[in-house]
Amino acid sequence: MPTYNEAANIGRMIDILVTKVFPKVVNHRMSLLVVDDNSPDGTGKMVLGLLKKFKSVVLLEGEKQGLGAAYRRGFQYAIEKLKADAVMEMDADFQHDPWDVPRFVEELDRGYDYILGSRFIKGGSIPSDWGWYRTFVSVVSNLFIRLVLGLWGIHDFTTGFRLARVKGSLDRVDLGKLLSRSYAYKIHLVVEMGSLGAKIKEIPIRFVSREKGWSKMESEDILESLRVVFTIRARTLGL
């Protein structure tokens, strides 16, 4: 769970996950790794204060270098230090429903290697209060990615709610060579997992507006995503 200025959300999110959601996941030991990029609002300090109360919570701090860089740091720590069998990605701002976590684990137990929470399949949704521009960008960008890459089996390349099996899947990805340190790492990681033969499944999620705080998506992320998509396509064509 990457955080940057999430002091308004992180305490409640940790409490819900650790005390209410994790106990509902059977046959697995769950931990929460918070990857904080030295938030100036004191998010890291809040998490640090909760570590004694919640033994399954781990804090990893570092410099702000982008969402992709934070996840790469988190993946490596989870795999190497926590010896994780699977790694989930989710946000701290409640746009991802913490109560959906057991649904992802159920699909892992069914044999899938990479489970994507999709907003664009039957049962999934985006916030109804989004303006036309943000809705347009979100929907059309994923259609564009599918078209350029020719990967019609995936509907949501940019979802931030995912679960990846480590052995034979995530541990085969060279995380240091992902094409973006920003949001666009999500696109490349889906492509990499698929090229390695991972069994991928999308499950519907209801993506909601933030209750507190503000969105961190910037216009530069759109341009970065375009660069990543065209680079991947060029590589598949041998250019």
C-alpha positions as CSV (number, residue, x, y, z in Angstrom):
1,M,0.0,0.0,0.0
2,P,1.8,3.1,-1.2
3,T,1.1,6.3,0.7
4,Y,1.9,10.0,0.2
5,N,0.0,12.4,2.4
6,E,-2.6,9.9,3.5
7,A,-2.8,10.9,7.2
8,A,-6.6,11.4,6.8
9,N,-7.1,7.8,5.7
10,I,-4.3,5.5,6.8
11,G,-5.3,4.9,10.4
12,R,-8.9,3.8,9.6
13,M,-7.7,1.7,6.6
14,I,-5.2,-0.1,8.8
15,D,-7.8,-0.8,11.5
16,I,-10.4,-2.1,9.0
17,L,-7.9,-4.4,7.2
18,V,-6.1,-5.8,10.2
19,T,-9.0,-6.2,12.6
20,K,-11.9,-6.9,10.2
21,V,-10.9,-8.0,6.8
22,F,-7.7,-10.1,7.3
23,P,-9.5,-12.5,9.8
24,K,-12.0,-13.3,7.0
25,V,-9.2,-14.7,4.8
26,V,-8.7,-18.3,5.6
27,N,-5.6,-20.5,5.1
28,H,-3.4,-17.5,4.6
29,R,-1.3,-15.2,6.9
30,M,-1.9,-11.6,5.9
31,S,0.4,-8.7,6.4
32,L,0.1,-5.0,5.4
33,L,3.2,-3.3,4.0
34,V,2.8,0.4,3.9
35,V,5.3,2.1,1.6
36,D,5.5,5.7,2.5
37,D,7.4,8.3,0.5
38,N,8.3,10.5,3.5
39,S,4.8,12.2,3.5
40,P,5.1,15.7,4.8
41,D,1.7,15.4,6.5
42,G,3.0,12.7,8.9
43,T,1.5,9.6,7.4
44,G,4.6,7.6,8.1
45,K,4.7,8.7,11.7
46,M,1.1,7.7,12.1
47,V,1.8,4.2,10.8
48,L,4.9,4.0,13.0
49,G,2.8,4.7,16.0
50,L,0.5,1.8,15.1
51,L,3.2,-0.9,14.6
52,K,3.1,-2.1,18.2
53,K,-0.6,-2.4,18.2
54,F,-0.8,-4.2,14.9
55,K,1.9,-6.8,14.6
56,S,1.0,-7.6,11.0
57,V,1.7,-4.1,9.8
58,V,5.2,-3.2,8.3
59,L,6.4,0.3,7.4
60,L,8.9,0.9,4.6
61,E,9.9,4.5,4.1
62,G,11.9,6.2,1.3
63,E,12.2,9.2,-1.0
64,K,9.4,10.2,-3.3
65,Q,10.3,8.9,-6.8
66,G,6.9,8.0,-8.3
67,L,4.2,5.4,-7.7
68,G,6.0,2.8,-9.8
69,A,9.2,3.2,-7.9
70,A,7.3,2.9,-4.6
71,Y,5.7,-0.3,-5.7
72,R,8.9,-1.7,-7.0
73,R,10.5,-1.0,-3.6
74,G,7.5,-2.6,-1.9
75,F,7.5,-5.7,-4.2
76,Q,11.2,-6.4,-3.5
77,Y,10.8,-5.9,0.2
78,A,7.8,-8.2,0.4
79,I,9.5,-10.9,-1.7
80,E,12.9,-10.8,-0.1
81,K,12.2,-9.7,3.5
82,L,8.7,-10.8,4.2
83,K,9.0,-14.0,2.0
84,A,5.5,-13.3,0.6
85,D,3.8,-16.0,-1.5
86,A,1.6,-13.3,-3.2
87,V,1.6,-9.5,-3.3
88,M,-1.4,-7.3,-3.5
89,E,-1.5,-3.7,-4.7
90,M,-4.2,-1.3,-3.3
91,D,-4.6,2.3,-2.4
92,A,-5.0,3.8,1.1
93,D,-7.7,6.3,0.2
94,F,-10.7,4.0,0.2
95,Q,-11.2,4.2,-3.6
96,H,-10.4,0.5,-3.4
97,D,-12.8,-1.2,-1.1
98,P,-10.8,-3.1,1.6
99,W,-13.7,-5.6,1.9
100,D,-12.8,-6.8,-1.6
101,V,-9.5,-8.3,-0.5
102,P,-10.8,-11.8,0.2
103,R,-12.3,-12.0,-3.3
104,F,-8.8,-11.6,-4.8
105,V,-7.4,-14.3,-2.5
106,E,-10.1,-16.7,-3.5
107,E,-9.1,-16.4,-7.1
108,L,-5.5,-17.0,-6.2
109,D,-6.6,-20.2,-4.4
110,R,-8.4,-21.2,-7.6
111,G,-5.1,-21.2,-9.4
112,Y,-4.9,-17.8,-11.0
113,D,-1.5,-16.0,-10.9
114,Y,-2.5,-12.4,-11.5
115,I,-5.9,-11.1,-10.5
116,L,-6.9,-7.6,-11.7
117,G,-9.7,-5.6,-10.1
118,S,-11.5,-4.3,-13.2
119,R,-13.7,-1.3,-13.5
120,F,-14.7,-2.1,-17.1
121,I,-16.2,-5.5,-17.0
122,K,-19.8,-6.5,-16.0
123,G,-20.2,-5.6,-12.3
124,G,-17.4,-3.0,-12.2
125,S,-17.9,0.7,-12.2
126,I,-16.2,4.1,-11.9
127,P,-17.5,7.0,-9.8
128,S,-20.8,8.6,-11.1
129,D,-19.6,12.0,-9.9
130,W,-16.6,12.1,-12.1
131,G,-16.6,14.9,-14.6
132,W,-16.9,14.0,-18.3
133,Y,-13.2,14.6,-18.9
134,R,-11.9,12.2,-16.3
135,T,-14.5,9.6,-17.3
136,F,-13.5,10.0,-20.9
137,V,-9.8,9.7,-20.2
138,S,-10.3,6.6,-18.0
139,V,-12.5,4.7,-20.4
140,V,-10.9,5.7,-23.7
141,S,-7.3,5.3,-22.5
142,N,-8.0,1.6,-21.7
143,L,-9.7,1.1,-25.1
144,F,-6.7,2.7,-26.7
145,I,-4.2,0.5,-24.8
146,R,-6.2,-2.6,-25.9
147,L,-6.2,-1.5,-29.5
148,V,-2.5,-0.6,-29.7
149,L,-1.3,-3.6,-27.9
150,G,-3.9,-6.0,-29.4
151,L,-4.6,-7.4,-26.0
152,W,-8.4,-7.6,-26.1
153,G,-8.6,-10.1,-23.2
154,I,-7.7,-7.4,-20.7
155,H,-10.2,-4.6,-20.0
156,D,-8.5,-2.6,-17.3
157,F,-4.7,-2.1,-17.7
158,T,-4.5,0.8,-15.3
159,T,-6.3,-0.6,-12.3
160,G,-4.4,-0.2,-9.1
161,F,-6.1,-3.0,-7.3
162,R,-4.3,-6.3,-8.0
163,L,-2.9,-9.5,-6.6
164,A,0.1,-11.3,-8.0
165,R,1.5,-14.8,-7.2
166,V,5.2,-14.6,-6.5
167,K,6.6,-18.0,-7.3
168,G,6.8,-18.5,-11.1
169,S,5.1,-15.2,-11.8
170,L,6.1,-11.9,-10.1
171,D,9.6,-13.2,-9.2
172,R,10.3,-13.7,-12.9
173,V,9.6,-10.1,-13.8
174,D,12.7,-7.8,-13.9
175,L,11.2,-5.0,-11.8
176,G,14.2,-2.8,-12.5
177,K,13.4,-2.7,-16.2
178,L,9.7,-1.6,-15.9
179,L,9.3,1.3,-18.3
180,S,7.9,3.8,-15.8
181,R,8.4,5.1,-12.3
182,S,4.9,6.6,-12.4
183,Y,1.4,5.2,-12.9
184,A,2.3,3.7,-16.3
185,Y,4.2,0.9,-14.7
186,K,0.8,-0.8,-14.3
187,I,0.5,-1.2,-18.0
188,H,3.9,-2.7,-18.5
189,L,3.5,-5.0,-15.6
190,V,0.3,-6.5,-17.0
191,V,2.0,-7.1,-20.3
192,E,5.1,-8.6,-18.7
193,M,3.0,-11.0,-16.5
194,G,1.0,-12.1,-19.6
195,S,4.1,-12.7,-21.7
196,L,5.5,-14.9,-18.9
197,G,2.4,-17.1,-19.1
198,A,0.7,-16.0,-15.9
199,K,-2.9,-17.0,-15.6
200,I,-4.7,-13.7,-15.5
201,K,-8.2,-13.1,-14.3
202,E,-10.2,-9.8,-14.0
203,I,-12.8,-9.5,-11.3
204,P,-15.2,-6.6,-11.1
205,I,-14.6,-3.8,-8.6
206,R,-16.6,-0.7,-7.8
207,F,-14.1,2.2,-7.9
208,V,-15.4,5.1,-5.8
209,S,-14.4,8.7,-5.2
210,R,-12.0,9.6,-2.4
211,E,-13.7,10.3,0.9
212,K,-10.8,12.4,2.2
213,G,-7.7,14.0,0.5
214,W,-7.2,14.5,-3.2
215,S,-6.3,12.6,-6.3
216,K,-2.6,12.5,-7.2
217,M,-3.1,11.8,-10.9
218,E,-1.4,14.4,-13.0
219,S,-1.5,15.3,-16.8
220,E,2.1,14.1,-17.1
221,D,0.9,10.6,-16.3
222,I,-1.2,10.5,-19.4
223,L,1.8,11.4,-21.6
224,E,3.9,8.9,-19.7
225,S,1.3,6.2,-20.4
226,L,1.3,7.0,-24.1
227,R,5.1,6.6,-24.1
228,V,5.0,3.3,-22.4
229,V,2.3,1.9,-24.7
230,F,4.1,2.9,-27.9
231,T,7.4,1.6,-26.5
232,I,5.8,-1.8,-25.7
233,R,4.2,-1.9,-29.2
234,A,7.5,-1.0,-30.9
235,R,9.3,-3.8,-29.0
236,T,6.7,-6.4,-30.1
237,L,7.2,-5.3,-33.7
238,G,11.0,-5.6,-33.3
239,L,11.6,-1.9,-33.8
